[in-house]
Amino acid sequence: DAARFLEKESRFYVNKIPFFYSAIHFNNESPLFHDKAVRKAVLMAIDRDSLINKGLKGGEVKTSHSFQQDMLPKSNAPDYQPREAARLLKEAGWSDMNKDGILEKAGVTLRFALYYDKGSEEHKKMVDIMTQHLFEVGIEVEGVPVNLDEFSKTKLRSGNFDAFLAGSSTSDSVNFKSWHSSFIGNPDGRNFSRYSNWEVDRLLEQLRIAPDIEAKKKIYVRMQDIFNEDVPADFLYNSVIYTAVSKRFKGAEDFVGD
């Protein structure tokens, strides 16, 4: 609210710095989300603009990855495409056989439990909104509030879950532990999505010894291309730090940035 006020004040430069991402982490090893078509359909069926403006306070930035924003030329945040999501599911063999609005395939109903932090009112609002978006394309979601500490020690570690909503840092070290396959089920790791891709592993290892920022950017660009294809998680938005500097200071516009 303070940032919006200052943005209207001609005396200040105001800049938004994305620093923390939130995503639906699919269990890529589960029977349901092992199917990439389902992961992509969930991605396309969620309206991120609605999520940010109704579920949050409108100050977040849409994203398509877990990386620092300045490491990529553009985010390529996915568009809201419910019709395309429905078409993709139909092509993958899902249909509403009993006409109850929820799709089925080979005796399996397209429904999943989405776990979230019971202490976060924002996450509850987000789950409610996303549940409606996904229902419109034939996917049923049950929001399940949990204590994240207990959840991480039990279901996350064992892989006994469908999907969960959580956020994390965009730092290099956290990204390594979040996506390298060696951290699946590792007590010291964060690969909660149980994602495994040999090329991503190699790129993450290169990232640790990259000599400069430009080398890192090339690695992240390639990783984003892979993530766009694999959809290991549904990246939703970046939280933002606002920086405001008075125009009275010489060079303030350079400090704040573009």
N, C-alpha and C positions, 0 to 999 in steps of 0.2 A: 504493500500500500504506500509506503514511504517512497519507494522507487517510482511508482506511477506519478506521485505528486511532484517529485523532482524532475521527471522527464518533461513535465509541462512548464517548468521553470527555465527561462532562457538564460539564467545565470550559471547553469551547471551542464557539464558533460556527464552523461549516464551511459554506462556500458554493462552488458550482460556477459558473464563468464560461466559457461556450463562446466560443472565439475563432478556430478554424481548422476548415475543413470538408474532408471527403474525398468524392469522387464518381467515378462512372464517367462520363467525358466521351465521349458519342457523337459520331461524325463525322456531323453532320446532313446533310451533302452526299453521303455514301456511298450506294450503291444500297440497301443493307440498312437503314440507320438513317434514310434519308429517309422511310421508312414509320413514321408515328407509332404505329401499332398495335404494331410490334415494340418501339419504345422503351418504351411503356407496359407491355408484357408483361414486359420485363426488370425494370422498376420493381416490379411486383407479385409477381414470382417470387422475390425475394430476401428472406430472413428477417433483418431488421436486428438483432433481439434475439439471434439465434444468432451473427450476425457479431460483435457487440460482446462477447458473453460468452465465445465460443470462440476467435475469431480475435484479439481484443484483450484488454485486462485488465478490461473491464466498467465502465470509468470514463467512457466516451464517452456522448454524448447524440444520439439519433436526430434527423434533420433532413429538411426537404423543400426546402431552398433554400441559397443561398450568402451570406445576409445576416447581420448581427449579430442575435442572438436578441432583444435588447431593442427592436428596430425593429418587431417583429410581435407581435400579441396572443397568437398561438399558432403552433406549428410546422406542424401538420397533417402530421406524418410519415406516409407511406403504410403501410397495413397489409399484412401478409404474406397474399397472396391467390393461391396457385398455381392454384386451380381457375378463378378469374376470368381469370388470365393465359392459361391453356390455352384458355378459351372465346373470348377476344379474338383469339388467333391463328387459331383455327378459323374464326371469322367473317371474318377477313382473307384466308382462302383457303389457309392453311398446313395440311398434313396429312402423316401418316407413310405415304407411298405404298409404301415398300419394307420397312416394319415393322422398321426398325433402331433405333427409338427417337428418331430425329432427324427433324424436320419438313422438308418440301419444298414448293416452290411454283413452278410454271412452270419446272421444271428447276434451280431454285436451292435449295441446302441451307441451312437456318437454322443457320449456324455463323459465328463471328467470332473474331478474335484480340484478346485483351485484354492490352495492354501495361502493364507496371508496373515500378517502380524495382527493379532487381536488388539494390540495397543494402539494401532494406527487408524484413526478415523478417516484419514484420506484414503488409505488402502480399501477400507470398507466401501466408501463411495465409489472408488474406481471399479471394484469388483461388481458392484450393483449395476453400473453403467455397462461394463463389458459383458456381463451376463445377458443383458437385453440385446446388445449388438450381435452376440453369437447365436442367440435364440432365433434371430431373424433369418439366419442362414441354415438353421436346422441343427445347431449344436447346443446341447444342454450343459450348463455349468452349475456346479454346487460350490458356493463360496464357503470355505471352512476356516474360521479364525483359530489361530494356534499361538502358543508361546514359541517364538522362533528359536530360542536356545534349546528347548526340549526337542523341537521338531528337527533341528539340524543334527542332534545327537542320535536320533532314532530313524525316522523315515528318510531324511536326506542321505544319511550315511549308508543306509541299506539299499536305497533306490526304490523303496516301497511307497511311491507316490506318482501322481500323474503330472502335476504342474504346480508351481508356487510363484507368488508375486513377491519380489524383493528388489532392493537396490544395492548398489555397490560403487566403490571408487573407480575412476577411470585411469588409475595409475598403471604404469607398465608392469610392476610386480604383481598387482592384483589380477591384471589380465592374464599373466602367465599362469597363475594358479587357478584361474577361472576356466581356462579353455584347453590347457595342455592335458592330454589323455592320461599322463602319469598321475594326475591328481584326482582321478575318479575313485571315490571311496576312500581317499587318503585323508587321515585325520588332520593333516596340515594344509590340505588343499581346499579349493572352493569350486571345483568343477561339479557343481550341483546338477547341471544339465546332463551330466554323464555323456558329454560330447567327445567324439573321437574322430580326428581327421589327421592323417599323417603329414599333410602339407602344412596345416596350421601348427602342428607340433614343431616342424622344422622352422617355420617363420618365427614362432615365439622364441625358439632357441637363438635364432639370428638376431632377434630384437635385443637380447641381453648383451650382445657384444657389438651392436651397431655403433660405428665410430662417431656419428653426428646425427643431428635432427633430420637432415634430408634423407639419410639412409633409413631412419625410422619411419618417415612418411611413406617411403616406397613399400616398406613391409606392411604398414597398416592399410594402404590402398589395396594391396593384394588380399589381405585378410578380410577386408570389407566385401570384396567381390565374392569370396568364398562364403562368407556369412549370408550374403544376399541370396545365394543359391541354396545353401544348406538349411538356413533358418534354424540354427540350434536353439534360439530363444526368440521371443517376440519383444524386441527392444521398443520401449514406449516413448520415453522422454528423458531429458536431462534436467535436473534441478539446476538452479542458477544462483550465482553470487552477483549482486548488483554493486557496482562501483560508481560513486558520484564524486566529481571533482569540480570545484569552483573554477569558472573561467578566468578568475582574477589571477590564477597562477600561470605563469609563462610556461608554455609547453604542455599544458594540461591535456590538450586534445591528443597529444602523442602518448601520454601516459595511459589514458583511458583506452585508446585503440579504436579500431573500426567498429 
